[in-house]
Amino acid sequence: MTRMQRRTLWISIAGVLAVTAYAALAAVQILVLNPLAAAPGLTLDEIGSEMANAGENLSEGAMFFILGIGVVFAVVLAVVSIGTGAHPLVPTIGFLVLLMLGTIGYFAASFGAGMGLADAFGISGGDYSPWAVPLYAVSALYGVALVVVGIMSAVRQRPARAVA
């Protein structure tokens, strides 16, 4: 295995782990932290019972499906990058894009749960827990990192000018 292939391998492993961790934190935020913050003083069982009485739920199946899409994309990106011996820049940019787009996945995955909480408790469907902020911050930071990596790559690949 060449040095470049090893770098691609380690970037791919780190990328899959980062996307999976992002999805896991999003799931905990949607199913545990936000409901507890939205209905202070109630346990998760009590929240679930109140929601069921109102004909609502946290839409767990849809949430896992939506968050799982990002994890599947990450695994596919890693397998293709490693299998084709791609330059390390390929998985780097791919994982930066996936993590930058994580906010969209989080919003889509949390929409049903937020609306269920809103309908059951007469509140807004937004985030009540501060633990959504790290998800937004990570996506913003990876968006900035994507721009920086793009600029650095463009600068490195610029042909040297000959001095006359």
Beta strands, then each sheet from edge to edge (+ up, - down):
end
